[in-house]
Every structure is written in C-alpha cells, then in structure tokens.
Amino acid sequence: MSLGKLLVLVLGLAAVAFSVRLALTGTAGRDTEAHSRPRRQLDNVREKAKDLERQNQNAADDLARRVGEQ
C-alpha cells in the first residue's frame, strides 16, 4: 500500500470519527459542562464529608472535655 493511500485512509477514518462524535455529543469541541457537573458534585460531597467529620470531632472533643472535668 502506498503512502498516499495510507494517508487518505487515515484522514478518512479521522473524518468519520469526527462526524460520529459530532452526531453523538452535539458539539464539535469539548463539552465542559458534562465533565464539570460530576466533578462539582464530587467536590460538594467531599466538602459535606469534611464538614461532618469536623462536627463529629468537635462533638467528641466536647464530650471528652466534659468527662475530664467530672
């Protein structure tokens, strides 16, 4: 197979892949909203988990202080 035919084949496959991606996602570029939504949700979950850990630690510290005072 000559180099020219190989180049045409690769470019053709790239064009087909691009058109399929365009048809499936609806955008030619990156869909940043679709990628950032799960990331934002995960960040919110991590923030809530840290907040709960902080609250539990404060409650444990308060309990330890009360037990230590008695």
N, C-alpha and C positions, 0 to 999 in steps of 0.2 A: 504494500500500500504506500502510495507516495505521500510525501509530507503535505502537499496541498490538500489531498483528500482527507487526511487525518485532521488537518486544521479546520476544514469545512465541517467534518463530523463533530468535533469538539464544540465549535461555535454553534452548530445546530442544536446540540444537546443543551448547551447553556441557554439558548433562546427558549427552548421548550421548558426547561426547568423554571426560567424566569416567568414565563406565561402561566405555568401551573401555579406557582407561588402567588402571582398576582390574582389569579382566579380564586384561590382558596382563602387568602387573607384579605383581599380587597385593597391592599396598599402596596406600592412599589418599594417603599423604604421600610425601616423597622417600625413595628407597631409598639411604641414605647409604653403606651397606656396598658396594653395587655401584659407586658412584662413587669411594669412597676406596681400594678394592682396587687399581685400576690406578695411582692416584696414589702409593700406598705402594710399589708395585712399581717405578715410575719413580724414586722417591726412593732406593730401595735400589740401583738401577742407577747412579744419579748418584754415590752415596756410594762404591760399589765403583770407579767410574771415577776419582774423585778420589784414592782410596787407591792405585790402580795408578799414577796419574801421580806421586804423591808418592814411591812406591817407586822408580819409574824415575828420577826426578830425583835421589833420594839415591844411587842406583847410579851415575848419570852424574857426580855431584859427587865420589864416592869414586874413580872411575876417573880423573877429571881431577886430583885431588889426588895419586894415585899416579904419574901420568905427570909431573906437575910436580915431584915430589920426585926423580925419577931424572935 
